[in-house]
Amino acid sequence: MSFAISDYDQINPPARLLMGPGPINADPRVLRAMSAQLVGQYDPSMTDYMGETMALYRQVFKTQNQWTLLIDGTSRAAIEACLVSALSPGERVLIPVFGRFGHLLVEIATRCGAEVHTIEVPWGEVATASSIEEAIIKVKPTLLAIVQGDTSTTMLQPLEELGAICAKHGVLLYTDATASIVGNPLETDAWGLDAVSAGLQKCLGGPSGSGPITLSTKFVEHIRKRHHVEQGIKTDDHNEGEGARIRSNYFDLPMILDYWGEERLNHHTEATTMLYGARECARIVLQEGLDAIIARHTLHGEAMARGLKAMNLELFGDQAHKMTNVVGVYIPAGVDGDGLRKAMLSEFAIEIGTSFGPLHGKIWRIGTMGYNARKDTVLMTLAALECLLRRGGHRFPAGAGVDAAMNHYGS
């Protein structure tokens, strides 16, 4: 097979407006931060940045947790680190499933060797606190693992009552907030969440590749029972845990805590560029203010939803429990859903999404999140969608979508 280096130019991706369920266009300030030069992993400037990142994300997660840090990898890496470190083989975990990402938690927990129990909820709905407590009493799990915002269904699971329920029954509470954090309220300490993981590529306004997490003292005490130090760096001063060794080296949270802690015990080489980006995501969010950024996502998400309804489109799911930052809408009869998505990309350079499993080809998912939660992006997306829907034979008053959004902004 012939090879010519001249065939490989510099990367120069096309201009796109990413209005799907994520990833989204990163904030230019985040991209600029990620262009900074590297330093060594133990350089004082690097360890200072690590400490600053921990402090910033404590504010983002609304927590006093000491152990608030980054997992190097996508948001799925952060999920896996929490589950593989918390669940010893044979331990029971309860997982409410109301979309694709609940199934992901089941997949990962099963690979951990846990005894997995589920509550199945129809896609488009959420689990009730009473049904979760009833299942906890029956199953007696070590851990309740639940998604807060599942972009596959656009639903936002209420968490406010679950911390107290879990505490009453001696159960740890983990939530995946990748798609919901800073676009929707999240109160780690006030709600009694023991572990929360997130990702940058949604409302935080960055690229995929770093997973912020926060861990309560109770959660850390639980995982430290499985503490292990690698041969080659272990000394007589290191104590081993008595529990089963964590089944992943890379996602071994007790070892990662040793790296982020005062000892700086070597585990891996921190992803410096991603740390720069994650730090800048948090700085930008806190500069805007958590209440303000949630209000911004609410404003533009509602404008998008009103515009879609005005175009004679039906919204998917229980709207009382919808995420602010992504909306699902049924593809109208007679319209080629995938064909329209391709035309949005080729004709207008705008990306929207479909969904997974039973919803694939039945709904579109349109996001307004992070850097893209803006008036201009909402209006451009509605205008492009209106053009293609009308050309595809879907009937509604001309300009209805943009007008409805403009009226919402005006009100």
C-alpha positions as CSV (number, residue, x, y, z in Angstrom):
1,M,0.0,0.0,0.0
2,S,1.5,3.3,-1.1
3,F,1.9,6.2,1.3
4,A,2.6,9.9,0.6
5,I,2.9,12.4,3.5
6,S,1.8,15.1,1.1
7,D,-1.7,13.6,1.2
8,Y,-2.0,14.5,4.9
9,D,-2.5,18.3,5.4
10,Q,-2.9,20.1,8.8
11,I,-6.2,19.4,10.5
12,N,-8.7,22.0,9.4
13,P,-12.3,20.8,10.3
14,P,-15.3,22.5,8.7
15,A,-17.2,25.2,10.5
16,R,-20.1,23.6,12.3
17,L,-22.8,24.8,14.7
18,L,-23.3,21.9,17.1
19,M,-26.9,22.0,18.3
20,G,-27.3,18.3,19.1
21,P,-27.2,16.7,22.6
22,G,-23.4,17.1,22.8
23,P,-20.6,17.7,22.2
24,I,-21.1,21.4,21.6
25,N,-18.8,24.1,20.2
26,A,-16.2,24.8,22.9
27,D,-15.9,28.3,24.3
28,P,-13.0,30.0,22.5
29,R,-11.5,30.9,25.9
30,V,-11.3,27.2,26.7
31,L,-9.5,26.5,23.4
32,R,-7.1,29.3,24.0
33,A,-6.3,27.9,27.5
34,M,-5.7,24.5,25.9
35,S,-3.1,26.0,23.6
36,A,-0.8,26.8,26.5
37,Q,2.6,25.1,26.6
38,L,3.1,21.9,28.7
39,V,5.0,21.8,32.0
40,G,6.2,18.7,34.0
41,Q,3.7,16.9,36.1
42,Y,5.5,17.8,39.3
43,D,6.4,21.3,38.3
44,P,5.1,23.7,41.1
45,S,3.0,25.5,38.5
46,M,1.4,22.3,37.5
47,T,0.6,21.2,41.1
48,D,-0.7,24.7,41.7
49,Y,-3.1,24.4,38.7
50,M,-4.2,21.0,40.1
51,G,-5.1,22.6,43.4
52,E,-6.8,25.5,41.8
53,T,-8.9,23.1,39.6
54,M,-10.0,21.3,42.8
55,A,-11.0,24.5,44.4
56,L,-12.9,25.7,41.3
57,Y,-14.9,22.5,40.9
58,R,-15.9,22.5,44.6
59,Q,-17.9,25.6,43.7
60,V,-19.2,24.1,40.5
61,F,-20.4,21.0,42.4
62,K,-21.6,23.0,45.3
63,T,-19.6,21.0,47.8
64,Q,-17.0,21.2,50.5
65,N,-15.6,17.8,49.5
66,Q,-11.8,17.7,49.7
67,W,-11.7,15.1,47.0
68,T,-12.9,17.0,44.0
69,L,-10.7,16.5,41.0
70,L,-10.4,15.3,37.4
71,I,-10.4,11.9,35.9
72,D,-8.3,11.8,32.7
73,G,-10.6,10.5,30.0
74,T,-14.1,11.3,28.8
75,S,-17.1,11.5,31.0
76,R,-17.5,7.7,30.7
77,A,-14.0,7.3,32.3
78,A,-15.3,9.3,35.3
79,I,-18.4,7.1,35.6
80,E,-16.3,3.9,35.4
81,A,-13.8,5.2,38.0
82,C,-16.6,5.8,40.5
83,L,-18.3,2.4,39.9
84,V,-15.3,0.1,39.6
85,S,-13.8,1.6,42.8
86,A,-17.0,1.5,44.8
87,L,-18.3,-1.9,43.7
88,S,-16.5,-5.0,44.8
89,P,-17.4,-8.3,43.0
90,G,-20.7,-9.5,44.4
91,E,-21.8,-6.2,46.0
92,R,-25.3,-5.1,45.2
93,V,-26.1,-2.0,43.2
94,L,-29.5,-0.5,42.4
95,I,-29.8,1.4,39.1
96,P,-33.0,3.1,37.9
97,V,-33.0,3.0,34.1
98,F,-35.0,5.6,32.2
99,G,-32.8,5.9,29.1
100,R,-29.7,4.8,27.3
101,F,-27.3,6.1,30.0
102,G,-29.0,4.1,32.8
103,H,-28.3,1.1,30.7
104,L,-24.6,2.3,30.5
105,L,-24.4,2.2,34.3
106,V,-25.8,-1.3,34.2
107,E,-23.2,-2.3,31.6
108,I,-20.3,-0.9,33.7
109,A,-21.5,-2.2,37.0
110,T,-21.9,-5.7,35.5
111,R,-18.4,-5.6,34.2
112,C,-17.3,-4.7,37.8
113,G,-18.7,-8.1,38.9
114,A,-21.5,-6.4,41.0
115,E,-24.9,-7.9,41.6
116,V,-27.0,-5.5,39.6
117,H,-30.6,-4.7,40.3
118,T,-32.7,-2.3,38.2
119,I,-35.9,-0.2,38.2
120,E,-37.1,0.0,34.6
121,V,-39.0,3.3,33.8
122,P,-40.5,4.0,30.4
123,W,-38.3,6.3,28.2
124,G,-39.7,9.8,28.6
125,E,-40.5,9.4,32.3
126,V,-38.4,9.5,35.5
127,A,-38.3,7.3,38.6
128,T,-40.2,8.4,41.7
129,A,-38.5,8.7,45.1
130,S,-41.0,6.3,46.6
131,S,-40.3,3.6,44.0
132,I,-36.6,3.9,44.6
133,E,-36.9,3.7,48.4
134,E,-39.2,0.6,48.0
135,A,-36.5,-1.0,45.8
136,I,-33.7,-0.1,48.3
137,I,-35.6,-1.7,51.1
138,K,-36.0,-4.9,49.0
139,V,-32.6,-5.1,47.4
140,K,-30.4,-3.7,50.3
141,P,-27.7,-2.4,47.9
142,T,-24.3,-1.0,48.8
143,L,-24.8,1.7,46.2
144,L,-27.6,3.5,44.4
145,A,-26.3,4.7,40.9
146,I,-28.5,7.0,38.9
147,V,-28.2,9.4,36.0
148,Q,-29.4,12.9,36.7
149,G,-29.9,14.1,33.1
150,D,-30.2,11.4,30.4
151,T,-29.8,13.1,27.0
152,S,-31.2,10.0,25.2
153,T,-34.7,10.9,26.5
154,T,-34.0,14.6,27.6
155,M,-35.4,13.7,31.1
156,L,-34.0,15.2,34.3
157,Q,-34.3,12.8,37.3
158,P,-35.2,14.5,40.6
159,L,-32.4,13.9,43.2
160,E,-33.4,16.1,46.1
161,E,-35.0,13.4,48.2
162,L,-32.7,10.5,47.4
163,G,-29.8,11.5,49.6
164,A,-31.9,11.4,52.7
165,I,-33.4,8.1,51.6
166,C,-30.0,6.5,51.0
167,A,-28.6,7.8,54.3
168,K,-31.6,6.4,56.2
169,H,-30.9,2.9,54.7
170,G,-27.1,3.0,54.8
171,V,-26.7,3.2,51.0
172,L,-24.1,5.3,49.1
173,L,-25.5,7.5,46.4
174,Y,-23.7,8.1,43.1
175,T,-25.0,10.2,40.2
176,D,-23.8,10.9,36.7
177,A,-24.4,14.6,36.0
178,T,-22.5,14.7,32.7
179,A,-25.3,16.2,30.7
180,S,-27.0,18.2,33.4
181,I,-24.4,20.0,35.5
182,V,-24.5,23.8,35.4
183,G,-27.5,23.7,33.0
184,N,-29.7,22.4,35.7
185,P,-29.6,22.7,39.5
186,L,-27.2,20.3,41.3
187,E,-26.6,20.5,45.0
188,T,-24.0,17.9,46.0
189,D,-23.9,18.7,49.8
190,A,-27.4,19.9,50.3
191,W,-28.9,16.8,48.5
192,G,-26.5,14.3,50.2
193,L,-24.8,13.0,47.1
194,D,-21.8,10.8,47.9
195,A,-20.2,10.8,44.4
196,V,-20.9,12.8,41.3
197,S,-19.2,12.7,37.9
198,A,-19.4,15.0,35.0
199,G,-17.9,15.9,31.6
200,L,-16.9,19.1,29.9
201,Q,-18.6,18.7,26.5
202,K,-22.2,19.8,27.5
203,C,-23.1,22.8,29.6
204,L,-19.6,23.3,30.9
205,G,-18.6,24.5,27.4
206,G,-15.5,22.5,26.7
207,P,-14.3,19.5,24.7
208,S,-14.8,15.9,25.7
209,G,-11.7,14.4,27.4
210,S,-11.8,15.2,31.1
211,G,-14.2,14.0,33.8
212,P,-14.6,16.2,36.9
213,I,-15.7,14.2,40.0
214,T,-16.5,14.9,43.6
215,L,-16.4,12.4,46.4
216,S,-17.8,12.6,49.9
217,T,-15.8,11.5,53.0
218,K,-18.1,8.5,53.4
219,F,-17.5,7.5,49.8
220,V,-13.8,7.9,50.2
221,E,-13.8,5.8,53.3
222,H,-15.6,3.1,51.4
223,I,-13.3,2.9,48.5
224,R,-10.1,3.2,50.6
225,K,-10.9,-0.2,52.0
226,R,-9.6,-1.4,48.7
227,H,-6.5,0.8,48.7
228,H,-3.5,-0.6,46.9
229,V,-0.1,0.8,46.1
230,E,1.8,-0.4,43.0
231,Q,5.0,-2.4,43.4
232,G,8.0,-0.2,42.4
233,I,6.7,2.8,44.3
234,K,5.4,1.2,47.5
235,T,7.3,1.8,50.7
236,D,7.1,0.4,54.2
237,D,5.0,3.5,55.2
238,H,2.2,2.6,52.8
239,N,-0.7,0.6,54.2
240,E,-2.8,-1.7,52.1
241,G,-6.6,-2.0,52.3
242,E,-8.2,-5.3,53.2
243,G,-10.9,-5.3,50.5
244,A,-10.8,-6.9,47.0
245,R,-8.3,-5.1,44.7
246,I,-10.0,-2.7,42.3
247,R,-10.3,-4.4,38.9
248,S,-8.9,-1.4,37.0
249,N,-5.5,0.1,37.4
250,Y,-6.2,3.3,35.5
251,F,-9.5,4.0,37.2
252,D,-8.4,3.0,40.7
253,L,-9.7,6.0,42.7
254,P,-7.7,5.4,45.9
255,M,-4.5,5.5,43.8
256,I,-5.7,8.6,41.9
257,L,-6.4,10.3,45.2
258,D,-2.8,9.5,46.3
259,Y,-1.7,11.3,43.1
260,W,-3.9,14.4,43.7
261,G,-3.1,14.4,47.4
262,E,-0.2,15.8,49.3
263,E,2.1,12.8,48.7
264,R,1.7,13.2,44.9
265,L,2.3,9.4,44.6
266,N,2.8,8.7,40.9
267,H,-0.1,7.1,39.2
268,H,-0.2,8.4,35.6
269,T,1.0,11.5,33.8
270,E,-1.8,14.1,34.3
271,A,-3.4,15.2,31.0
272,T,-2.0,18.7,31.2
273,T,-3.8,20.2,28.2
274,M,-7.2,18.8,29.4
275,L,-6.5,20.1,32.9
276,Y,-6.0,23.6,31.4
277,G,-9.3,23.3,29.6
278,A,-11.2,21.9,32.5
279,R,-9.9,24.7,34.8
280,E,-10.9,27.3,32.3
281,C,-14.4,25.8,31.9
282,A,-14.9,26.1,35.7
283,R,-13.5,29.6,35.8
284,I,-15.8,30.8,33.1
285,V,-18.9,29.2,34.7
286,L,-18.1,30.7,38.1
287,Q,-17.4,34.1,36.5
288,E,-20.9,34.1,35.0
289,G,-22.4,32.7,38.2
290,L,-24.1,29.3,38.7
291,D,-27.6,30.9,39.1
292,A,-27.0,33.0,36.0
293,I,-25.8,30.2,33.8
294,I,-28.7,27.9,34.8
295,A,-31.1,30.8,34.0
296,R,-29.4,31.2,30.6
297,H,-29.9,27.6,29.8
298,T,-33.5,27.8,30.9
299,L,-34.1,30.9,28.8
300,H,-32.7,29.5,25.6
301,G,-34.0,26.0,26.1
302,E,-37.5,27.3,26.5
303,A,-37.2,29.5,23.5
304,M,-36.1,26.5,21.4
305,A,-39.0,24.4,22.7
306,R,-41.6,27.1,22.0
307,G,-40.2,27.6,18.5
308,L,-40.5,23.9,17.8
309,K,-44.1,23.7,19.1
310,A,-45.0,26.6,16.9
311,M,-43.8,24.7,13.9
312,N,-46.5,22.1,14.7
313,L,-44.0,19.6,16.2
314,E,-44.8,17.5,19.3
315,L,-42.3,17.5,22.2
316,F,-41.2,14.2,23.5
317,G,-41.5,13.1,27.2
318,D,-42.8,14.4,30.5
319,Q,-42.2,18.1,30.1
320,A,-42.4,18.6,33.9
321,H,-39.1,16.7,34.1
322,K,-37.3,17.9,31.0
323,M,-33.7,19.1,31.1
324,T,-33.3,22.8,30.4
325,N,-30.5,22.2,27.8
326,V,-31.8,19.6,25.4
327,V,-35.3,19.0,23.9
328,G,-36.7,16.0,22.2
329,V,-39.2,16.4,19.4
330,Y,-41.1,13.8,17.4
331,I,-40.2,13.6,13.7
332,P,-43.4,14.4,11.8
333,A,-45.1,11.8,9.6
334,G,-43.8,11.9,6.1
335,V,-40.5,13.6,6.9
336,D,-37.2,11.7,6.4
337,G,-35.7,12.3,9.9
338,D,-32.1,11.2,9.0
339,G,-32.4,13.0,5.6
340,L,-33.3,16.2,7.2
341,R,-30.5,16.0,9.7
342,K,-28.0,15.5,6.8
343,A,-29.5,18.5,5.0
344,M,-29.2,20.6,8.2
345,L,-25.5,19.7,8.2
346,S,-24.8,20.0,4.4
347,E,-26.9,23.1,3.7
348,F,-26.7,25.1,7.0
349,A,-23.7,23.5,8.7
350,I,-25.9,22.9,11.8
351,E,-25.8,19.5,13.6
352,I,-28.8,18.1,15.5
353,G,-29.2,14.6,16.8
354,T,-31.5,11.6,16.7
355,S,-31.6,9.2,19.7
356,F,-30.9,5.6,20.6
357,G,-32.7,2.3,20.9
358,P,-36.5,2.5,20.8
359,L,-36.3,6.3,20.0
360,H,-33.8,6.1,17.1
361,G,-35.5,7.6,14.0
362,K,-38.5,8.7,16.0
363,I,-37.3,11.9,17.6
364,W,-34.7,14.6,17.0
365,R,-32.7,15.9,20.0
366,I,-31.8,19.6,19.9
367,G,-29.4,21.0,22.4
368,T,-28.9,24.6,23.7
369,M,-26.0,24.2,26.0
370,G,-22.7,25.8,27.1
371,Y,-21.2,28.2,24.6
372,N,-24.1,27.5,22.2
373,A,-26.9,28.5,24.6
374,R,-27.4,31.8,22.9
375,K,-30.2,33.7,21.2
376,D,-28.5,33.7,17.8
377,T,-27.8,30.0,17.7
378,V,-31.4,29.3,18.7
379,L,-32.9,31.5,16.0
380,M,-30.5,30.2,13.3
381,T,-31.4,26.6,14.2
382,L,-35.1,27.2,14.1
383,A,-34.9,29.1,10.8
384,A,-32.9,26.3,9.2
385,L,-35.2,23.6,10.5
386,E,-38.2,25.6,9.4
387,C,-36.9,25.9,5.8
388,L,-36.2,22.2,5.5
389,L,-39.5,21.1,7.1
390,R,-41.5,23.3,4.8
391,R,-39.6,21.9,1.8
392,G,-40.3,18.4,3.1
393,G,-44.0,19.0,3.1
394,H,-44.6,19.7,6.8
395,R,-47.2,22.4,7.2
396,F,-47.3,25.3,9.6
397,P,-47.4,29.1,9.4
398,A,-44.3,30.6,7.7
399,G,-41.9,32.1,10.3
400,A,-43.8,30.6,13.2
401,G,-40.8,29.0,14.9
402,V,-38.6,32.0,14.9
403,D,-41.5,34.3,15.8
404,A,-42.4,32.2,18.8
405,A,-38.8,32.2,20.1
406,M,-38.6,36.0,19.5
407,N,-41.8,36.5,21.4
408,H,-40.4,34.4,24.3
409,Y,-37.2,36.5,24.4
410,G,-39.3,39.7,24.2
411,S,-41.4,38.6,27.2
